[in-house]
């Protein structure tokens, strides 16, 4: 197992994961606010629940 200060080589990362990560497009804070973004999108599509 590599030590924390060693970088992972590209061989250890599955190609599918790299493709998935590269395909994600969104605001810079998407990971931090994903719940908010999903809620806003659902409200636009289906309206606010009462």
PyMOL Python script that loads the backbone (N, CA, C, O; Angstrom):
from pymol import cmd

cmd.read_pdbstr("""\
ATOM      1  N   UNK A   1       0.848  -1.179   0.000  1.00  0.00           N
ATOM      2  CA  UNK A   1       0.000   0.000   0.000  1.00  0.00           C
ATOM      3  C   UNK A   1       0.893   1.241   0.000  1.00  0.00           C
ATOM      4  O   UNK A   1       1.832   1.326   0.792  1.00  0.00           O
ATOM      5  N   UNK A   2       0.606   2.209  -0.889  1.00  0.00           N
ATOM      6  CA  UNK A   2       1.461   3.392  -0.941  1.00  0.00           C
ATOM      7  C   UNK A   2       1.279   4.267   0.294  1.00  0.00           C
ATOM      8  O   UNK A   2       0.211   4.299   0.906  1.00  0.00           O
ATOM      9  N   UNK A   3       2.334   4.965   0.637  1.00  0.00           N
ATOM     10  CA  UNK A   3       2.232   5.869   1.780  1.00  0.00           C
ATOM     11  C   UNK A   3       1.405   7.089   1.378  1.00  0.00           C
ATOM     12  O   UNK A   3       1.269   7.370   0.187  1.00  0.00           O
ATOM     13  N   UNK A   4       0.841   7.830   2.361  1.00  0.00           N
ATOM     14  CA  UNK A   4      -0.018   8.980   2.053  1.00  0.00           C
ATOM     15  C   UNK A   4       0.668  10.057   1.218  1.00  0.00           C
ATOM     16  O   UNK A   4      -0.003  10.792   0.494  1.00  0.00           O
ATOM     17  N   UNK A   5       1.994  10.163   1.306  1.00  0.00           N
ATOM     18  CA  UNK A   5       2.675  11.210   0.550  1.00  0.00           C
ATOM     19  C   UNK A   5       3.002  10.790  -0.882  1.00  0.00           C
ATOM     20  O   UNK A   5       3.481  11.610  -1.665  1.00  0.00           O
ATOM     21  N   UNK A   6       2.754   9.536  -1.235  1.00  0.00           N
ATOM     22  CA  UNK A   6       2.972   9.083  -2.610  1.00  0.00           C
ATOM     23  C   UNK A   6       1.710   9.286  -3.418  1.00  0.00           C
ATOM     24  O   UNK A   6       0.606   9.055  -2.923  1.00  0.00           O
ATOM     25  N   UNK A   7       1.865   9.717  -4.664  1.00  0.00           N
ATOM     26  CA  UNK A   7       0.689   9.897  -5.518  1.00  0.00           C
ATOM     27  C   UNK A   7       0.275   8.559  -6.117  1.00  0.00           C
ATOM     28  O   UNK A   7       1.111   7.683  -6.336  1.00  0.00           O
ATOM     29  N   UNK A   8      -1.018   8.405  -6.381  1.00  0.00           N
ATOM     30  CA  UNK A   8      -1.526   7.193  -7.020  1.00  0.00           C
ATOM     31  C   UNK A   8      -1.162   7.240  -8.491  1.00  0.00           C
ATOM     32  O   UNK A   8      -1.278   8.287  -9.128  1.00  0.00           O
ATOM     33  N   UNK A   9      -0.729   6.134  -9.028  1.00  0.00           N
ATOM     34  CA  UNK A   9      -0.476   6.137 -10.461  1.00  0.00           C
ATOM     35  C   UNK A   9      -1.782   5.873 -11.200  1.00  0.00           C
ATOM     36  O   UNK A   9      -2.723   5.317 -10.635  1.00  0.00           O
ATOM     37  N   UNK A  10      -1.832   6.268 -12.448  1.00  0.00           N
ATOM     38  CA  UNK A  10      -3.059   6.175 -13.241  1.00  0.00           C
ATOM     39  C   UNK A  10      -3.519   4.730 -13.412  1.00  0.00           C
ATOM     40  O   UNK A  10      -4.701   4.492 -13.660  1.00  0.00           O
ATOM     41  N   UNK A  11      -2.623   3.772 -13.287  1.00  0.00           N
ATOM     42  CA  UNK A  11      -2.969   2.374 -13.458  1.00  0.00           C
ATOM     43  C   UNK A  11      -3.902   1.877 -12.350  1.00  0.00           C
ATOM     44  O   UNK A  11      -4.659   0.932 -12.574  1.00  0.00           O
ATOM     45  N   UNK A  12      -3.869   2.484 -11.169  1.00  0.00           N
ATOM     46  CA  UNK A  12      -4.659   1.996 -10.053  1.00  0.00           C
ATOM     47  C   UNK A  12      -6.085   2.540 -10.039  1.00  0.00           C
ATOM     48  O   UNK A  12      -6.900   2.093  -9.232  1.00  0.00           O
ATOM     49  N   UNK A  13      -6.403   3.490 -10.909  1.00  0.00           N
ATOM     50  CA  UNK A  13      -7.739   4.081 -10.980  1.00  0.00           C
ATOM     51  C   UNK A  13      -8.473   3.493 -12.179  1.00  0.00           C
ATOM     52  O   UNK A  13      -7.970   3.563 -13.300  1.00  0.00           O
ATOM     53  N   UNK A  14      -9.660   2.910 -11.965  1.00  0.00           N
ATOM     54  CA  UNK A  14     -10.408   2.336 -13.092  1.00  0.00           C
ATOM     55  C   UNK A  14     -10.746   3.399 -14.135  1.00  0.00           C
ATOM     56  O   UNK A  14     -11.101   4.523 -13.780  1.00  0.00           O
ATOM     57  N   UNK A  15     -10.640   3.055 -15.404  1.00  0.00           N
ATOM     58  CA  UNK A  15     -10.915   3.999 -16.481  1.00  0.00           C
ATOM     59  C   UNK A  15     -12.340   4.528 -16.411  1.00  0.00           C
ATOM     60  O   UNK A  15     -12.573   5.701 -16.702  1.00  0.00           O
ATOM     61  N   UNK A  16     -13.296   3.687 -16.031  1.00  0.00           N
ATOM     62  CA  UNK A  16     -14.691   4.110 -15.935  1.00  0.00           C
ATOM     63  C   UNK A  16     -14.880   5.221 -14.917  1.00  0.00           C
ATOM     64  O   UNK A  16     -15.701   6.117 -15.115  1.00  0.00           O
ATOM     65  N   UNK A  17     -14.119   5.166 -13.821  1.00  0.00           N
ATOM     66  CA  UNK A  17     -14.214   6.204 -12.797  1.00  0.00           C
ATOM     67  C   UNK A  17     -13.698   7.527 -13.333  1.00  0.00           C
ATOM     68  O   UNK A  17     -14.303   8.572 -13.091  1.00  0.00           O
ATOM     69  N   UNK A  18     -12.607   7.497 -14.045  1.00  0.00           N
ATOM     70  CA  UNK A  18     -12.057   8.721 -14.629  1.00  0.00           C
ATOM     71  C   UNK A  18     -13.043   9.317 -15.620  1.00  0.00           C
ATOM     72  O   UNK A  18     -13.219  10.535 -15.649  1.00  0.00           O
ATOM     73  N   UNK A  19     -13.685   8.498 -16.426  1.00  0.00           N
ATOM     74  CA  UNK A  19     -14.674   8.990 -17.384  1.00  0.00           C
ATOM     75  C   UNK A  19     -15.864   9.604 -16.659  1.00  0.00           C
ATOM     76  O   UNK A  19     -16.374  10.643 -17.079  1.00  0.00           O
ATOM     77  N   UNK A  20     -16.309   8.980 -15.587  1.00  0.00           N
ATOM     78  CA  UNK A  20     -17.441   9.501 -14.822  1.00  0.00           C
ATOM     79  C   UNK A  20     -17.096  10.851 -14.197  1.00  0.00           C
ATOM     80  O   UNK A  20     -17.878  11.797 -14.293  1.00  0.00           O
ATOM     81  N   UNK A  21     -15.950  10.942 -13.568  1.00  0.00           N
ATOM     82  CA  UNK A  21     -15.537  12.186 -12.933  1.00  0.00           C
ATOM     83  C   UNK A  21     -15.420  13.295 -13.968  1.00  0.00           C
ATOM     84  O   UNK A  21     -15.819  14.430 -13.707  1.00  0.00           O
ATOM     85  N   UNK A  22     -14.890  12.985 -15.114  1.00  0.00           N
ATOM     86  CA  UNK A  22     -14.745  13.989 -16.162  1.00  0.00           C
ATOM     87  C   UNK A  22     -16.070  14.429 -16.753  1.00  0.00           C
ATOM     88  O   UNK A  22     -16.148  15.499 -17.358  1.00  0.00           O
ATOM     89  N   UNK A  23     -17.120  13.623 -16.590  1.00  0.00           N
ATOM     90  CA  UNK A  23     -18.408  13.961 -17.190  1.00  0.00           C
ATOM     91  C   UNK A  23     -19.292  14.807 -16.285  1.00  0.00           C
ATOM     92  O   UNK A  23     -20.322  15.310 -16.732  1.00  0.00           O
ATOM     93  N   UNK A  24     -18.911  14.973 -15.024  1.00  0.00           N
ATOM     94  CA  UNK A  24     -19.717  15.749 -14.082  1.00  0.00           C
ATOM     95  C   UNK A  24     -19.477  17.227 -14.323  1.00  0.00           C
ATOM     96  O   UNK A  24     -18.348  17.710 -14.245  1.00  0.00           O
ATOM     97  N   UNK A  25     -20.551  17.934 -14.614  1.00  0.00           N
ATOM     98  CA  UNK A  25     -20.459  19.370 -14.821  1.00  0.00           C
ATOM     99  C   UNK A  25     -21.423  20.055 -13.869  1.00  0.00           C
ATOM    100  O   UNK A  25     -22.576  19.642 -13.749  1.00  0.00           O
ATOM    101  N   UNK A  26     -20.977  21.061 -13.216  1.00  0.00           N
ATOM    102  CA  UNK A  26     -21.825  21.793 -12.289  1.00  0.00           C
ATOM    103  C   UNK A  26     -21.053  22.905 -11.628  1.00  0.00           C
ATOM    104  O   UNK A  26     -19.878  23.122 -11.921  1.00  0.00           O
ATOM    105  N   UNK A  27     -21.715  23.606 -10.740  1.00  0.00           N
ATOM    106  CA  UNK A  27     -21.047  24.688 -10.027  1.00  0.00           C
ATOM    107  C   UNK A  27     -19.903  24.164  -9.170  1.00  0.00           C
ATOM    108  O   UNK A  27     -19.865  22.982  -8.825  1.00  0.00           O
ATOM    109  N   UNK A  28     -18.979  25.041  -8.832  1.00  0.00           N
ATOM    110  CA  UNK A  28     -17.804  24.628  -8.055  1.00  0.00           C
ATOM    111  C   UNK A  28     -18.175  24.051  -6.697  1.00  0.00           C
ATOM    112  O   UNK A  28     -17.466  23.186  -6.182  1.00  0.00           O
ATOM    113  N   UNK A  29     -19.279  24.517  -6.105  1.00  0.00           N
ATOM    114  CA  UNK A  29     -19.661  24.034  -4.776  1.00  0.00           C
ATOM    115  C   UNK A  29     -20.697  22.911  -4.844  1.00  0.00           C
ATOM    116  O   UNK A  29     -21.409  22.668  -3.870  1.00  0.00           O
ATOM    117  N   UNK A  30     -20.785  22.236  -5.968  1.00  0.00           N
ATOM    118  CA  UNK A  30     -21.801  21.204  -6.165  1.00  0.00           C
ATOM    119  C   UNK A  30     -21.735  20.118  -5.100  1.00  0.00           C
ATOM    120  O   UNK A  30     -22.771  19.700  -4.582  1.00  0.00           O
ATOM    121  N   UNK A  31     -20.545  19.660  -4.767  1.00  0.00           N
ATOM    122  CA  UNK A  31     -20.413  18.587  -3.771  1.00  0.00           C
ATOM    123  C   UNK A  31     -20.912  19.032  -2.405  1.00  0.00           C
ATOM    124  O   UNK A  31     -21.512  18.246  -1.672  1.00  0.00           O
ATOM    125  N   UNK A  32     -20.670  20.276  -2.068  1.00  0.00           N
ATOM    126  CA  UNK A  32     -21.080  20.771  -0.756  1.00  0.00           C
ATOM    127  C   UNK A  32     -22.577  21.037  -0.682  1.00  0.00           C
ATOM    128  O   UNK A  32     -23.180  20.888   0.381  1.00  0.00           O
ATOM    129  N   UNK A  33     -23.190  21.434  -1.810  1.00  0.00           N
ATOM    130  CA  UNK A  33     -24.596  21.836  -1.793  1.00  0.00           C
ATOM    131  C   UNK A  33     -25.482  20.914  -2.619  1.00  0.00           C
ATOM    132  O   UNK A  33     -26.545  21.333  -3.076  1.00  0.00           O
ATOM    133  N   UNK A  34     -25.063  19.661  -2.822  1.00  0.00           N
ATOM    134  CA  UNK A  34     -25.814  18.773  -3.709  1.00  0.00           C
ATOM    135  C   UNK A  34     -27.260  18.601  -3.271  1.00  0.00           C
ATOM    136  O   UNK A  34     -28.148  18.532  -4.121  1.00  0.00           O
ATOM    137  N   UNK A  35     -27.526  18.530  -1.969  1.00  0.00           N
ATOM    138  CA  UNK A  35     -28.912  18.386  -1.497  1.00  0.00           C
ATOM    139  C   UNK A  35     -29.753  19.594  -1.912  1.00  0.00           C
ATOM    140  O   UNK A  35     -30.895  19.448  -2.347  1.00  0.00           O
ATOM    141  N   UNK A  36     -29.178  20.779  -1.773  1.00  0.00           N
ATOM    142  CA  UNK A  36     -29.895  21.998  -2.155  1.00  0.00           C
ATOM    143  C   UNK A  36     -30.186  22.021  -3.653  1.00  0.00           C
ATOM    144  O   UNK A  36     -31.289  22.371  -4.072  1.00  0.00           O
ATOM    145  N   UNK A  37     -29.187  21.646  -4.460  1.00  0.00           N
ATOM    146  CA  UNK A  37     -29.378  21.642  -5.909  1.00  0.00           C
ATOM    147  C   UNK A  37     -30.444  20.631  -6.326  1.00  0.00           C
ATOM    148  O   UNK A  37     -31.276  20.921  -7.187  1.00  0.00           O
ATOM    149  N   UNK A  38     -30.420  19.449  -5.719  1.00  0.00           N
ATOM    150  CA  UNK A  38     -31.423  18.442  -6.053  1.00  0.00           C
ATOM    151  C   UNK A  38     -32.823  18.916  -5.664  1.00  0.00           C
ATOM    152  O   UNK A  38     -33.774  18.764  -6.432  1.00  0.00           O
ATOM    153  N   UNK A  39     -32.941  19.490  -4.463  1.00  0.00           N
ATOM    154  CA  UNK A  39     -34.231  19.991  -4.000  1.00  0.00           C
ATOM    155  C   UNK A  39     -34.767  21.076  -4.937  1.00  0.00           C
ATOM    156  O   UNK A  39     -35.945  21.059  -5.294  1.00  0.00           O
ATOM    157  N   UNK A  40     -33.902  22.023  -5.339  1.00  0.00           N
ATOM    158  CA  UNK A  40     -34.313  23.088  -6.254  1.00  0.00           C
ATOM    159  C   UNK A  40     -34.770  22.518  -7.597  1.00  0.00           C
ATOM    160  O   UNK A  40     -35.769  22.963  -8.162  1.00  0.00           O
ATOM    161  N   UNK A  41     -34.039  21.545  -8.091  1.00  0.00           N
ATOM    162  CA  UNK A  41     -34.392  20.947  -9.383  1.00  0.00           C
ATOM    163  C   UNK A  41     -35.729  20.215  -9.309  1.00  0.00           C
ATOM    164  O   UNK A  41     -36.551  20.332 -10.218  1.00  0.00           O
ATOM    165  N   UNK A  42     -35.950  19.464  -8.235  1.00  0.00           N
ATOM    166  CA  UNK A  42     -37.215  18.750  -8.069  1.00  0.00           C
ATOM    167  C   UNK A  42     -38.378  19.728  -7.905  1.00  0.00           C
ATOM    168  O   UNK A  42     -39.465  19.492  -8.432  1.00  0.00           O
ATOM    169  N   UNK A  43     -38.154  20.826  -7.178  1.00  0.00           N
ATOM    170  CA  UNK A  43     -39.212  21.822  -7.010  1.00  0.00           C
ATOM    171  C   UNK A  43     -39.556  22.485  -8.340  1.00  0.00           C
ATOM    172  O   UNK A  43     -40.727  22.754  -8.608  1.00  0.00           O
ATOM    173  N   UNK A  44     -38.562  22.750  -9.171  1.00  0.00           N
ATOM    174  CA  UNK A  44     -38.833  23.327 -10.503  1.00  0.00           C
ATOM    175  C   UNK A  44     -39.634  22.353 -11.353  1.00  0.00           C
ATOM    176  O   UNK A  44     -40.527  22.752 -12.100  1.00  0.00           O
ATOM    177  N   UNK A  45     -39.305  21.070 -11.232  1.00  0.00           N
ATOM    178  CA  UNK A  45     -39.959  20.070 -12.083  1.00  0.00           C
ATOM    179  C   UNK A  45     -41.355  19.692 -11.580  1.00  0.00           C
ATOM    180  O   UNK A  45     -42.287  19.561 -12.374  1.00  0.00           O
ATOM    181  N   UNK A  46     -41.499  19.517 -10.270  1.00  0.00           N
ATOM    182  CA  UNK A  46     -42.743  18.997  -9.718  1.00  0.00           C
ATOM    183  C   UNK A  46     -43.498  19.997  -8.847  1.00  0.00           C
ATOM    184  O   UNK A  46     -44.622  19.722  -8.427  1.00  0.00           O
ATOM    185  N   UNK A  47     -42.902  21.141  -8.573  1.00  0.00           N
ATOM    186  CA  UNK A  47     -43.536  22.117  -7.693  1.00  0.00           C
ATOM    187  C   UNK A  47     -43.228  21.791  -6.234  1.00  0.00           C
ATOM    188  O   UNK A  47     -42.751  20.704  -5.908  1.00  0.00           O
ATOM    189  N   UNK A  48     -43.505  22.739  -5.384  1.00  0.00           N
ATOM    190  CA  UNK A  48     -43.237  22.539  -3.949  1.00  0.00           C
ATOM    191  C   UNK A  48     -44.319  21.655  -3.352  1.00  0.00           C
ATOM    192  O   UNK A  48     -45.504  21.837  -3.632  1.00  0.00           O
ATOM    193  N   UNK A  49     -43.915  20.712  -2.542  1.00  0.00           N
ATOM    194  CA  UNK A  49     -44.866  19.854  -1.837  1.00  0.00           C
ATOM    195  C   UNK A  49     -45.484  20.608  -0.667  1.00  0.00           C
ATOM    196  O   UNK A  49     -44.849  21.456  -0.040  1.00  0.00           O
ATOM    197  N   UNK A  50     -46.715  20.280  -0.400  1.00  0.00           N
ATOM    198  CA  UNK A  50     -47.372  20.987   0.722  1.00  0.00           C
ATOM    199  C   UNK A  50     -47.648  20.043   1.846  1.00  0.00           C
ATOM    200  O   UNK A  50     -48.194  20.448   2.872  1.00  0.00           O
TER     201      UNK A  50
END
""", "prot")
cmd.dss("prot")
cmd.show_as("cartoon", "prot")
cmd.util.cbc("prot")
cmd.orient("prot")
